[in-house]
Amino acid sequence: MVRYHRMRGRPTLWLPGTDHAGIATQLVVERMLASEGIKRVELGRDEFEKRVWEWKEKYGGTITNQIKRLGASCDWTRECFTLDEQLSRAVIEAFIRLHEKGLIYQGSYMVNWSPKLQTAVSDLEVEYSEEPGTLYYIKYRVAGGSSDFLTIATTRPETLFGDVAIAVHPQDERYSKYVGKMAIVPMTYGRHVPIISDKYVDKDFGTGVLKISPGHDHNDYVLARKLGLPILNVMNKDGTLNEVAGLYCGLDRFEARKKLWSDLEETDLAVKMEPHSLRVPRSQRGGEVIEPLVSKQWFVTMQPLAEKALLAVEKGELTIIPERFEKIYNHWLTNIKDWCISRQLWWGHRIPVWYIVGNDCEEEYIVARSAEEALMRARDKYGKDVEVYQDPDVLDTWFSSALWPFSTLGWPDELAEDFKRFYPTTMLETGHDILFFWVARMVMMGIEFTGTVPFSYVYLHGLIRDSQGRKMSKTLGNVIDPLDTIKEFGTDALRFTLALGTSGQDLNLSTERLTANKAFTNKLWNAGKFLLQVLPNRDNVSGWQNIEACKFNTEGYLLRLPLPECWVVSKLHMLIDAVTESYNKFFFGDVGREIYDFFWGDFADWYIEASKARIYHSGDDSVALVAQTVLLYVFENILKLLHPFMPFVTEELWQALPNRREALIISSWPQTALPRSTDLVKRFENLQALTRAIRNARAEYSVEPAKRVTASIVGSEEVIQYISEEKEVLALLSKLDLDNIHFADSPPEDAKQSVHLIASEGLEAYLPLADMVDISAEVQRLTKRLSKMQTEYEGLKARLNSPKFIEKAPKDVVRGVQEKAAEAEEKINLTKNRLALLKSTVMLLQ
């Protein structure tokens, strides 16, 4: 994108930067410390942060280096990092402004808790996977001296210590008599909970009786808040059970599950276990099972921010590409929940909140830009002897990253003005998997802090998957390092392969695709080498003056060109328009395919070959000059069109061409709406059709590659005139005998002894058989071949005529034999016809 728009003459800036990846980075460093036998808490916060910075300096440039090697056309002098001083200042400023508007608040709510990392994680950072599990059926005694039991089914029996109610459906007659009574929670020394009714209960799940554990289930939490039920937490931050669990206190949640079930069996309260498919929430970072937990966190009120972001798309201020993601964007923002922005980590932007030392009430806090400011405010409010301490949590990395495009908040004026020259930006290009993590949040923050959307377009590309369509992961061992791919296939081949994907759709990266596009790169390189061989020498001043004097931007000049030259220039001008339109519509896959087809299918396979007739066989310098000029004109424009995709090979070839005055990267994009002649394009297509027909006939009759054959070309006067004018090109491309190509308006006398070819309407060719093959030898060869084919055919027919085969063989096998028999019959008939023609020719020649 940036290379294309730069060549169009537009001011461009690709601003490179990386975020600090709070959870992922801390996880990696903690693992590294663990290998040394060190725990984070043993180091202390300051020393741990120092170790993370050391790790960042050593390994943090890996992705940046990959991006550079991939040819990203960034302004690397402006490279940023979210924890840089200026960006950090913007993050703190944003928090303070949102808090002042009442959009940031602190509260205890249900969050996704990572026991291993001991931090809350976003809903978007939790991945659900279908896994085999167990459904446990447990008896709950009905209180009040009754001998009745209610049996509940649960996948997490260890959470029963947090039960605050037993629920049934209001219309479930099986349990209506128990509603309003109390039940005794097993293994809790007789703790009673009410039996209630609510439509939330699914009568068909398990037994239709549901345990309500609002401290450990999102849906139960919502129900408890609706009904005013208490919330009981039975779990510590590390995933062990707390004192509420009694004898199970200190056990890991999964160990507690096993022990509890064993104890339930001993007390005859366990009914049964049965296999059950579970939708397990796992941390996107560490892979561990996430625990729903009520925790005190910082939140952003999202609804007022989301409304403005929705309106931006509705009014057309923001366009999402592909369009189908607009519905997903709208759905997410319409149903958005408040954003938990605090993380219990040490790596990241520290939350700018301070509390009073010795004050147990954390509801009283001070929001400030620095510790000095916080202390001054605290002393103004509580007296000069007070001290303050900062909230230990950090902000969600995505909160920091969402401020990227407008990170001038809190900057000095001179820096802010410099940055604002590029705000709002035209384009954000990113993966569809972070549409909500990052894009939507940037839109909301951008509108909130600047009053405008941070970009006009959001282009979403897909994920790069392995050749089997699997997401790359270290667990599967299928991660592809782009640098390894570059080493084997080259940067340009990799870029071209990725860019050919359809926008918004995932791409399966296979060796076959990369190999094919490496071959394309080589083809481009070889075409450049050919040009350098046939162009005038650098010191041939008059030759280059003649070439540079040729202008292809007028219809008069175009129509004076010979047919092949007019055809290829016309096709190029059509290509420029099509490619430019596709670039503007963000159809990058179409761009790549259009250029690929033209370069390989038209320029390399046809025009380069046709030009050899001018350059090597015409004996006329003026004719050769026209070919040289067209070769250069078309090739340099191909390089321009391809440069955004394949910057390295195109720049190398461009610089190798004589008289290059500027680098390709800053050259002008080809002019659009240039002249073309559809009539002359059609004429050359007739010449191509004739060439293909002759080539196919040569292949069909196994004519030796070096043999030049005689041909009679038959057509109308108009057709014969323009075809005959390109006699040398036709002879070269079709391997005809230049001295024995005859043009006429009627079939030749030896038509019956010739292969008759129909190239197109009004254009035919006759190739004398005797001139193409040794007829007697060909008759013998085809006779043997026919005998073998008939034997194979009879074997296939015998199988099809067997009732046992038809009855017992699978349908697809029978169908396969039928298809083979039909194909064999068709080949037999073709061979018979060819033999008949050859034999009749022998008789006529005798």
C-alpha positions in Angstrom: 0.0 0.0 0.0 2.6 2.5 1.0 4.8 1.8 -2.0 1.9 2.2 -4.4 0.7 5.5 -2.9 4.2 6.9 -2.8 4.6 6.1 -6.5 1.2 7.9 -7.1 2.9 11.0 -5.7 1.0 11.1 -2.4 2.8 11.9 0.9 3.3 8.6 2.7 4.4 7.5 6.1 4.4 3.9 7.4 5.0 4.5 11.1 6.7 1.4 12.6 6.2 0.5 16.2 5.8 -2.4 18.7 3.9 -2.8 21.9 5.3 -4.2 25.0 3.1 -7.4 25.0 2.5 -7.3 28.7 1.3 -10.9 29.4 3.4 -12.6 26.7 6.6 -10.9 27.6 6.2 -11.4 31.4 5.4 -15.1 30.8 8.6 -15.6 28.7 10.8 -13.8 31.2 9.3 -15.7 34.2 10.0 -18.9 32.4 13.6 -17.8 31.8 14.0 -17.0 35.5 12.4 -20.3 36.5 15.1 -22.1 34.5 17.6 -20.3 36.7 15.7 -21.3 39.8 14.5 -17.7 40.4 10.9 -16.5 41.1 9.6 -13.1 40.2 8.6 -12.3 43.7 12.0 -13.1 45.0 13.6 -10.5 42.7 11.2 -7.7 43.5 9.5 -5.4 41.1 12.3 -3.1 40.2 14.8 -5.8 39.6 12.3 -7.9 37.6 11.5 -4.9 35.3 15.3 -4.5 34.8 15.5 -8.1 33.7 12.6 -7.6 31.3 14.3 -4.6 29.7 17.4 -6.6 29.3 15.5 -9.4 27.6 13.7 -6.8 25.4 17.1 -5.3 24.3 18.4 -8.8 23.4 15.3 -10.3 21.8 12.8 -7.5 21.2 14.1 -6.7 17.8 13.3 -10.1 16.3 9.9 -9.1 14.8 11.3 -5.7 13.7 14.1 -7.5 11.9 11.6 -9.8 10.2 9.5 -6.9 9.1 12.6 -5.1 7.7 13.7 -8.3 5.8 10.2 -8.6 4.4 10.7 -5.2 2.7 8.4 -3.1 4.8 8.8 0.5 3.5 8.7 2.2 6.9 10.4 5.3 8.2 12.6 3.5 10.7 13.9 6.7 12.2 10.5 7.2 13.7 10.2 3.7 15.2 8.3 3.7 18.5 7.7 1.5 21.5 4.7 1.7 23.8 6.9 2.1 26.9 8.8 5.0 25.4 8.6 8.1 27.5 6.5 10.1 25.1 4.0 7.3 24.4 3.9 6.5 28.2 3.0 10.1 28.9 0.1 9.8 26.4 -1.3 6.6 28.0 -1.3 8.2 31.5 -3.0 11.3 30.1 -5.7 9.2 28.5 -6.4 7.4 31.7 -6.7 10.6 33.6 -9.0 12.3 31.1 -11.3 9.2 30.9 -11.4 9.1 34.7 -12.2 12.8 35.0 -15.2 12.2 32.7 -16.4 9.3 34.8 -15.6 6.7 32.2 -13.0 4.8 34.3 -14.1 3.3 37.5 -13.0 0.6 40.0 -15.2 -2.3 41.1 -15.4 -6.0 42.0 -16.9 -7.9 39.1 -16.6 -11.3 37.4 -13.4 -11.5 35.2 -11.4 -14.1 33.4 -8.7 -15.1 35.8 -5.4 -16.7 34.8 -4.1 -18.6 37.9 -0.7 -19.3 36.5 -0.1 -15.6 35.5 -2.3 -14.4 38.4 -3.9 -11.7 36.4 -7.2 -10.9 34.8 -7.4 -11.3 31.0 -9.7 -9.9 28.4 -12.7 -11.8 27.0 -10.9 -11.5 23.7 -7.8 -13.2 25.1 -9.8 -16.4 26.0 -10.0 -19.1 23.5 -12.7 -21.9 23.8 -11.9 -25.4 22.7 -14.1 -28.5 22.6 -12.5 -31.1 24.9 -13.7 -34.4 26.4 -14.7 -34.0 30.1 -17.0 -35.4 32.7 -20.4 -34.7 34.1 -20.7 -35.4 37.8 -24.1 -36.2 39.3 -24.3 -35.3 43.0 -27.0 -35.6 45.7 -28.2 -32.5 47.6 -30.3 -33.4 50.6 -33.6 -31.4 51.0 -33.5 -29.8 54.5 -36.2 -30.0 57.2 -36.0 -33.6 58.1 -36.9 -34.9 54.7 -35.3 -38.0 53.2 -35.6 -36.5 49.7 -32.6 -35.6 47.6 -32.2 -33.4 44.5 -29.5 -34.6 42.1 -27.6 -31.9 40.3 -25.2 -32.4 37.3 -22.0 -30.3 37.2 -18.8 -30.3 35.3 -17.0 -28.6 38.2 -17.9 -30.2 41.5 -15.1 -28.3 43.4 -17.1 -25.1 43.1 -20.0 -26.5 45.2 -18.4 -24.9 48.2 -19.4 -21.6 46.6 -23.0 -22.6 46.0 -25.6 -20.0 47.2 -28.7 -21.6 45.8 -30.2 -24.6 44.0 -32.4 -23.6 41.0 -35.1 -25.4 38.9 -37.3 -24.2 36.1 -40.6 -22.7 37.2 -42.6 -25.0 34.9 -40.7 -28.2 35.8 -43.4 -30.2 37.7 -40.8 -32.7 39.0 -39.4 -30.2 41.4 -42.2 -27.6 42.0 -42.9 -29.0 45.5 -39.3 -28.2 46.6 -39.3 -24.5 45.6 -39.0 -22.3 48.7 -37.4 -25.0 50.8 -33.7 -25.3 51.6 -31.1 -27.8 50.4 -27.9 -28.9 52.2 -24.7 -28.4 50.3 -22.6 -31.7 50.5 -19.3 -31.7 52.5 -20.0 -28.3 54.1 -21.1 -29.5 57.5 -24.7 -28.8 56.8 -24.7 -25.4 55.1 -28.2 -24.6 53.8 -29.0 -22.8 50.5 -32.5 -21.9 49.2 -34.2 -23.9 46.4 -35.4 -21.3 43.9 -37.0 -21.3 40.5 -35.9 -19.3 37.4 -36.4 -19.6 33.6 -32.6 -19.4 33.3 -32.5 -23.2 34.2 -32.4 -25.6 31.2 -34.9 -28.4 32.1 -33.1 -30.7 29.6 -29.6 -30.4 30.9 -28.5 -33.1 33.3 -31.3 -33.6 35.8 -32.9 -30.2 35.3 -31.5 -29.0 38.7 -28.8 -26.4 38.7 -26.3 -25.4 41.4 -25.7 -21.6 41.5 -22.1 -20.7 42.2 -21.9 -17.0 41.2 -18.3 -16.6 42.3 -17.2 -19.0 39.6 -19.5 -18.9 36.7 -20.4 -16.0 34.4 -24.0 -17.0 34.0 -24.5 -17.7 37.6 -23.0 -14.4 38.4 -25.5 -12.5 36.3 -28.4 -14.5 37.8 -27.2 -13.8 41.4 -27.0 -10.1 40.7 -30.5 -10.1 39.3 -31.9 -12.0 42.3 -29.8 -10.4 44.9 -28.0 -13.6 45.9 -24.7 -13.4 47.8 -21.4 -14.1 46.0 -19.1 -16.6 47.6 -15.5 -17.1 46.4 -13.8 -20.4 47.2 -10.6 -19.9 45.2 -7.3 -18.2 45.8 -5.6 -16.3 43.0 -3.2 -19.2 42.3 -6.1 -21.6 41.6 -6.0 -23.3 45.0 -9.1 -23.5 47.2 -9.4 -21.1 50.1 -10.7 -21.5 53.6 -14.3 -21.5 52.5 -13.6 -25.0 51.2 -12.9 -26.3 54.7 -10.7 -29.4 54.6 -10.0 -28.9 50.9 -8.3 -25.6 51.6 -4.9 -25.3 49.9 -5.6 -28.0 47.3 -5.2 -27.2 43.6 -8.7 -26.9 41.9 -8.2 -30.1 39.9 -6.7 -32.0 42.8 -9.7 -30.9 44.9 -12.1 -32.1 42.3 -10.6 -35.7 42.5 -10.5 -35.8 46.3 -14.0 -34.3 46.6 -15.5 -36.9 44.2 -13.8 -39.7 46.2 -15.3 -38.4 49.4 -18.7 -38.0 47.9 -18.6 -41.6 46.8 -17.6 -42.7 50.4 -20.6 -40.7 51.8 -23.0 -42.1 49.2 -23.6 -38.6 47.8 -22.0 -39.4 44.4 -24.6 -40.7 41.9 -22.5 -41.3 38.8 -20.0 -39.9 36.3 -20.5 -39.8 32.6 -18.5 -38.5 29.6 -19.4 -35.0 28.5 -18.0 -32.7 25.8 -16.9 -29.4 27.4 -16.3 -26.0 25.9 -13.1 -25.2 27.9 -11.9 -21.6 28.2 -8.1 -21.4 27.8 -5.7 -18.5 28.0 -4.6 -17.4 24.6 -1.1 -16.8 26.0 -0.3 -19.6 28.5 -2.9 -22.2 27.4 -4.1 -22.9 31.0 -7.7 -23.2 31.9 -9.2 -19.8 32.7 -11.1 -19.4 36.0 -14.1 -17.1 36.2 -13.5 -15.1 39.4 -14.9 -12.1 41.1 -12.0 -9.6 41.5 -11.5 -5.9 42.1 -10.4 -4.3 38.9 -10.4 -1.1 36.9 -12.9 -0.8 34.0 -13.7 1.6 31.2 -17.4 2.3 30.5 -17.7 1.4 26.9 -21.2 2.2 25.8 -20.8 6.0 25.2 -17.5 5.4 23.4 -19.0 2.6 21.3 -22.0 4.7 20.1 -19.6 7.2 18.5 -17.6 4.4 16.8 -20.8 2.8 15.4 -21.9 6.2 14.1 -18.6 6.7 12.3 -19.2 3.6 10.2 -22.8 4.4 9.7 -22.0 7.9 8.4 -19.2 6.6 6.1 -16.4 8.3 7.9 -14.8 4.8 8.4 -14.8 2.1 5.8 -14.0 -1.5 6.8 -12.7 -3.8 4.1 -13.8 -6.5 3.4 -17.4 -5.2 3.9 -18.6 -8.3 5.7 -16.5 -7.4 8.8 -18.6 -4.3 9.2 -21.5 -6.5 10.5 -19.2 -8.1 13.0 -17.8 -4.7 14.1 -21.3 -3.4 14.5 -22.5 -6.5 16.4 -19.6 -6.4 18.9 -19.9 -2.7 19.6 -23.7 -2.9 20.0 -23.3 -5.7 22.6 -20.1 -4.4 24.2 -19.3 -4.9 27.8 -17.3 -2.6 30.0 -13.6 -3.2 29.4 -11.4 -4.5 32.3 -8.2 -2.6 31.7 -6.2 -3.6 34.8 -3.7 -6.5 34.8 -2.0 -8.0 37.8 1.4 -7.8 36.1 4.7 -6.0 36.6 5.5 -5.3 33.0 3.5 -2.4 31.4 2.1 1.0 32.1 1.5 1.3 35.9 -2.0 2.5 36.7 -1.7 6.2 37.7 -3.6 5.7 41.0 -2.2 6.2 44.5 -3.6 5.2 47.9 -2.9 6.6 51.4 -0.4 4.5 53.4 -2.2 3.2 56.5 -5.7 3.9 55.1 -7.6 0.6 54.8 -10.2 2.1 52.6 -9.1 1.7 49.0 -12.2 3.5 47.9 -10.3 6.7 48.6 -7.6 7.1 46.0 -5.8 9.8 44.0 -5.4 9.9 40.2 -2.2 11.8 39.2 0.4 12.1 36.4 3.3 11.3 38.8 4.1 10.2 42.3 5.1 13.8 43.1 1.7 15.1 42.0 -0.1 12.4 43.9 1.8 13.1 47.1 1.1 16.8 46.8 -2.6 16.2 46.3 -2.8 13.7 49.1 -1.1 16.1 51.6 -3.4 18.9 50.5 -6.4 16.7 51.3 -5.3 14.6 54.2 -2.4 16.6 55.8 1.3 17.0 55.3 2.3 13.8 57.2 0.7 11.3 54.9 2.5 9.0 52.5 1.2 7.4 49.3 1.8 4.1 47.5 0.9 3.4 43.9 -1.6 0.8 42.6 0.5 -2.3 41.8 -1.5 -3.2 38.7 -0.6 -2.2 35.1 -2.9 -1.3 32.2 -4.0 -3.9 29.6 -1.5 -3.7 26.7 -4.4 -3.1 24.3 -5.3 0.0 26.3 -1.7 1.3 25.6 -1.8 0.2 22.0 -5.2 1.7 21.3 -3.7 5.2 21.9 -1.0 4.7 19.2 -2.4 6.9 16.4 -3.0 9.9 18.7 -0.2 9.4 21.1 0.5 13.2 21.3 -1.6 13.4 24.4 0.6 15.1 27.0 3.4 15.7 24.5 5.3 19.0 24.2 3.7 21.3 21.6 6.5 21.0 19.1 6.4 17.2 19.0 2.6 17.1 19.0 2.4 19.4 16.0 4.9 17.3 14.0 2.9 14.2 14.7 -0.4 15.8 13.9 0.7 16.3 10.3 -0.1 12.6 9.7 -3.3 12.5 11.7 -5.8 11.2 10.9 -4.2 8.6 8.7 -5.7 7.2 5.5 -5.3 3.5 6.2 -4.9 1.0 8.9 -4.0 -2.5 7.7 -4.2 -5.4 10.1 -5.3 -8.9 10.7 -9.0 -9.7 11.1 -8.2 -11.5 14.4 -7.5 -8.2 16.2 -10.5 -6.2 14.8 -11.8 -5.9 18.4 -8.6 -6.1 20.4 -7.2 -3.1 18.7 -9.0 -1.6 15.7 -12.4 -0.9 17.3 -10.7 0.4 20.5 -8.5 2.8 18.5 -11.5 4.1 16.7 -13.3 4.7 20.0 -10.2 6.3 21.6 -9.5 8.4 18.5 -13.0 9.9 18.4 -12.9 10.5 22.2 -9.6 12.3 22.3 -9.5 14.1 18.9 -13.1 14.3 17.8 -12.3 12.5 14.5 -11.7 8.9 13.5 -8.0 8.0 13.4 -8.2 6.5 9.9 -10.6 6.5 6.9 -10.1 2.8 5.9 -9.5 -0.4 7.8 -8.1 -3.2 5.6 -8.3 -6.6 7.2 -6.2 -9.4 6.0 -6.4 -13.1 7.1 -4.2 -15.3 9.1 -1.3 -17.1 7.6 -1.9 -20.8 8.2 0.2 -23.9 7.4 -0.4 -25.9 4.2 -3.0 -28.0 6.0 -5.0 -24.9 7.0 -4.0 -25.2 10.7 -3.2 -22.2 12.8 0.5 -22.0 13.4 1.5 -22.9 17.0 4.5 -24.1 18.8 2.5 -27.0 20.2 1.9 -28.3 16.7 5.4 -27.5 15.6 4.2 -25.9 12.4 5.4 -22.3 13.0 7.1 -20.9 9.9 9.9 -18.3 10.4 9.7 -15.8 7.6 13.4 -15.5 7.6 13.8 -19.3 6.8 11.3 -18.9 4.0 13.1 -15.9 2.6 16.4 -17.9 2.7 14.9 -20.7 0.6 12.5 -18.8 -1.7 13.4 -15.2 -1.6 11.6 -12.2 -0.1 9.8 -11.3 -3.3 8.4 -14.8 -3.8 7.1 -14.8 -0.2 5.6 -11.3 -0.5 3.9 -12.1 -3.8 2.5 -15.4 -2.3 1.0 -13.6 0.7 -0.4 -10.7 -1.4 -2.2 -13.1 -3.8 -4.6 -14.0 -1.0 -8.2 -12.8 -0.9 -8.7 -9.9 1.6 -10.0 -11.0 4.9 -9.6 -14.7 4.2 -6.9 -16.9 5.8 -4.1 -18.1 3.5 -2.7 -21.6 3.6 1.0 -21.1 3.0 2.4 -24.1 1.0 5.7 -25.0 -0.5 4.0 -25.4 -3.9 2.8 -21.8 -3.9 6.1 -20.5 -2.8 7.9 -22.6 -5.4 5.6 -21.4 -8.2 6.2 -17.7 -7.3 9.9 -18.2 -7.0 9.8 -19.5 -10.6 7.9 -16.3 -11.4 10.7 -14.2 -9.9 13.2 -16.1 -11.9 11.2 -15.6 -15.1 11.2 -11.9 -14.4 14.9 -11.9 -13.8 15.6 -13.8 -17.0 13.4 -11.4 -19.0 15.5 -8.6 -17.6 18.7 -10.3 -18.6 17.3 -10.7 -22.2 16.5 -7.0 -22.4 20.0 -6.1 -21.3 21.4 -8.3 -24.0 19.4 -6.8 -26.8 19.3 -3.1 -25.8 21.9 -0.7 -27.2 25.1 -0.3 -25.2 25.2 2.5 -22.7 27.6 4.4 -24.9 25.4 4.2 -27.9 24.1 7.8 -27.6 22.2 8.0 -30.8 20.5 4.6 -30.2 19.3 5.7 -26.8 18.2 9.1 -28.1 16.0 7.3 -30.7 14.6 5.0 -28.0 13.8 7.9 -25.6 12.2 9.9 -28.5 9.5 7.3 -28.8 6.3 8.2 -27.0 3.4 5.8 -26.6 0.9 8.2 -25.2 -0.7 9.1 -28.6 -3.1 7.0 -30.7 -1.3 8.0 -33.9 2.0 6.6 -32.7 0.4 3.5 -31.4 -1.4 2.7 -34.7 1.9 3.1 -36.7 3.4 0.2 -34.7 3.6 -3.2 -36.3 0.9 -5.7 -35.1 2.8 -7.5 -32.3 4.1 -4.2 -30.9 0.7 -2.5 -31.1 -0.9 -5.6 -29.4 1.5 -5.7 -26.5 1.4 -2.0 -25.9 -2.4 -2.0 -26.0 -2.5 -4.9 -23.6 -0.1 -3.0 -21.3 -2.3 0.1 -21.3 -5.3 -2.0 -20.5 -3.4 -3.7 -17.7 -2.3 -0.4 -16.2 -5.9 0.8 -15.9 -7.1 -2.6 -14.5 -4.3 -2.8 -12.0 -4.7 0.8 -10.8 -8.4 0.3 -10.3 -7.8 -2.9 -8.4 -5.1 -1.2 -6.2 -7.6 1.6 -5.5 -10.3 -0.9 -4.5 -7.8 -2.8 -2.3 -8.2 -5.9 -4.5 -4.5 -6.8 -4.1 -5.0 -10.5 -5.1 -6.5 -9.3 -8.4 -3.5 -7.0 -8.9 -1.0 -9.8 -8.5 -2.9 -12.2 -10.8 -3.5 -9.6 -13.5 0.2 -8.6 -13.6 1.3 -12.3 -13.4 -0.9 -13.3 -16.4 0.2 -10.4 -18.5 3.9 -10.7 -17.8 4.1 -14.5 -18.2 1.2 -15.2 -20.6 1.5 -12.2 -22.9 4.9 -10.5 -22.6 7.3 -13.4 -21.9 5.6 -16.2 -23.8 4.5 -14.1 -26.8 6.1 -10.7 -27.3 9.6 -11.5 -26.2 9.6 -14.5 -28.6 8.0 -12.4 -31.4 10.6 -9.6 -30.8 13.4 -12.1 -31.7 12.2 -12.1 -35.3 12.8 -8.3 -35.4 16.1 -8.3 -33.5 17.8 -11.4 -34.8 16.3 -12.0 -38.2 15.0 -8.8 -39.8 18.4 -7.4 -40.9 16.9 -3.9 -40.5 18.1 -1.7 -37.6 15.0 0.4 -37.7 12.8 -2.6 -37.3 15.0 -3.8 -34.5 14.8 -0.4 -32.9 11.0 -0.5 -32.7 11.2 -3.9 -30.9 13.9 -2.7 -28.5 11.8 0.4 -27.7 8.7 -1.6 -27.0 10.5 -4.2 -25.0 11.9 -1.5 -22.7 8.7 0.4 -22.5 6.6 -2.6 -21.5 9.2 -4.1 -19.2 9.9 -0.9 -17.2 6.1 -0.5 -16.7 5.8 -4.1 -15.6 8.5 -3.3 -13.0 6.6 -0.3 -11.8 3.3 -2.2 -11.4 5.0 -5.1 -9.7 7.2 -3.0 -7.4 4.8 -2.7 -4.5 4.6 -6.5 -4.4 8.2 -7.5 -5.3 10.4 -4.5 -4.3 13.8 -6.2 -4.3 14.0 -7.9 -7.7 12.2 -5.0 -9.4 14.5 -2.4 -8.0 17.5 -4.5 -8.9 16.4 -4.9 -12.5 15.4 -1.2 -12.7 18.8 -0.1 -11.6 20.4 -2.4 -14.1 18.6 -0.8 -17.0 20.7 1.9 -18.8 19.9 5.6 -18.2 18.0 5.2 -14.9 17.8 8.7 -13.4 16.0 7.7 -10.1 15.3 4.7 -8.0 12.2 2.7 -8.8 10.8 3.2 -5.3 10.3 6.9 -5.9 9.5 6.7 -9.6 6.1 7.8 -10.9 3.3 5.4 -11.3 2.4 4.6 -15.0 -0.1 7.0 -16.6 -3.7 5.7 -17.0 -6.2 6.0 -19.8 -3.4 5.6 -22.5 -4.4 4.7 -26.1 -5.1 1.1 -27.1 -6.5 -0.6 -30.2 -9.0 -3.3 -29.6 -9.2 -4.1 -33.3 -5.5 -4.7 -33.5 -5.5 -6.7 -30.3 -8.1 -9.0 -31.9 -5.9 -9.3 -35.0 -3.0 -10.5 -33.0 -5.2 -12.9 -31.1 -6.0 -14.4 -34.5 -2.3 -14.8 -35.1 -2.0 -16.4 -31.6 -4.8 -18.8 -32.3 -3.2 -19.8 -35.6 0.2 -20.4 -33.8 -1.5 -22.5 -31.1 -3.3 -24.6 -33.7 0.0 -25.3 -35.5 1.9 -26.1 -32.3 -0.9 -28.5 -31.2 -0.7 -30.3 -34.5 3.0 -30.6 -34.3 2.7 -32.1 -30.8 -0.1 -34.4 -31.9 2.0 -35.8 -34.7 5.2 -35.9 -32.7 7.0 -33.6 -35.2 10.7 -33.2 -34.2 11.2 -29.9 -32.4 13.8 -28.6 -34.9 11.9 -29.5 -38.0 10.5 -26.6 -40.0 7.3 -27.5 -41.8 5.4 -26.2 -44.8 2.0 -24.4 -44.3 -0.8 -23.0 -46.4 -2.7 -20.2 -44.6 -6.2 -19.7 -45.9 -8.5 -16.7 -45.1 -10.2 -13.6 -46.3 -8.2 -10.9 -48.1 -8.1 -8.7 -45.0 -7.0 -11.5 -42.7 -4.4 -12.8 -45.1 -3.0 -9.3 -45.5 -2.2 -8.7 -41.8 -1.1 -12.3 -41.1 1.2 -12.3 -44.1 2.8 -9.0 -42.9 3.9 -10.9 -39.8 5.2 -13.9 -41.8 8.5 -13.9 -40.0 6.9 -13.8 -36.5 4.5 -16.6 -37.5 7.4 -18.8 -38.8 9.4 -18.2 -35.7 6.6 -18.9 -33.2 5.2 -21.9 -35.1 8.4 -23.3 -36.4 7.4 -23.1 -40.0 9.6 -23.1 -43.1 9.8 -19.4 -43.8 10.2 -20.0 -47.6 7.3 -22.4 -47.7 4.5 -20.5 -46.1 1.7 -19.9 -48.6 -1.2 -17.5 -48.2 -4.4 -17.9 -50.2 -8.2 -17.4 -50.1 -9.0 -21.1 -50.8 -7.6 -24.5 -49.8 -4.5 -25.9 -51.5 -4.5 -28.7 -54.0 -3.0 -31.2 -51.5 -5.6 -30.3 -48.9 -6.7 -34.0 -48.6 -3.1 -35.0 -47.8 -2.8 -32.3 -45.2 -3.8 -31.7 -41.6 -6.6 -29.2 -41.6 -6.6 -26.6 -38.8 -9.3 -24.1 -38.0 -7.7 -21.3 -36.0 -10.6 -18.9 -35.8 -13.5 -17.8 -37.9 -12.2 -17.0 -41.3 -8.6 -18.3 -40.6 -7.5 -21.8 -41.4 -4.2 -23.7 -42.1 -3.2 -26.8 -44.0 0.0 -28.7 -43.0 1.1 -31.4 -45.5 1.3 -34.7 -43.7 4.3 -35.9 -45.7 6.2 -32.8 -44.6 5.5 -33.4 -41.0 6.1 -37.2 -40.4 7.4 -40.4 -42.0 4.0 -41.6 -43.0 4.9 -45.3 -43.2 6.6 -45.3 -39.8 3.7 -43.3 -38.3 1.2 -45.9 -39.6 3.1 -48.7 -38.0 3.4 -46.8 -34.7 -0.3 -46.0 -34.5 -1.3 -49.5 -35.5 0.6 -50.9 -32.5 -0.8 -48.2 -30.3 -4.3 -49.0 -31.5 -3.9 -52.7 -30.8 -2.8 -52.0 -27.2 -5.6 -49.5 -26.6 -8.2 -52.0 -27.9 -6.9 -54.7 -25.5 -7.2 -52.3 -22.5 -10.6 -51.2 -23.7 -11.9 -54.8 -24.0 -10.6 -55.5 -20.4 -12.6 -52.5 -19.1 -15.7 -53.5 -21.0 -15.4 -57.1 -19.6 -15.5 -55.8 -16.1 -18.5 -53.6 -16.8 -20.3 -56.5 -18.4 -19.8 -58.6 -15.3 -22.9 -58.6 -13.1 -20.8 -59.5 -10.0 -18.6 -56.5 -10.5 -21.6 -54.1 -10.9 -23.3 -55.5 -7.9 -20.4 -55.8 -5.4 -18.0 -53.0 -6.4 -18.5 -49.6 -4.7 -20.3 -47.1 -6.9 -17.3 -44.8 -7.2 -15.2 -47.7 -8.4 -17.8 -48.6 -11.0 -18.0 -45.0 -12.1 -14.3 -44.8 -12.4 -14.1 -47.8 -14.7 -17.0 -46.4 -16.8 -15.1 -43.1 -17.2 -11.9 -44.9 -18.2 -13.8 -47.0 -20.8 -15.4 -43.9 -22.3 -12.0 -42.1 -22.5 -10.4 -45.2 -24.0 -13.2 -45.4 -26.6 -12.7 -41.8 -27.6 -8.9 -42.3 -28.0 -9.5 -45.4 -30.1 -11.8 -43.4 -32.5 -9.3 -40.6 -32.8 -6.4 -43.0 -33.5 -8.6 -44.8 -36.1 -9.4 -41.5 -37.9 -5.7 -40.5 -37.9 -4.8 -43.9 -39.3 -7.4 -43.6 -42.0 -6.0 -40.1 -43.0 -2.5 -41.5 -43.1 -3.4 -44.5 -45.2 -5.4 -42.4 -47.7 -2.4 -40.1 -48.0 -0.1 -43.1 -48.8 -2.5 -44.3 -51.5 -2.7 -40.8 -53.1 1.1 -40.5 -53.1 1.6 -43.9 -54.8 
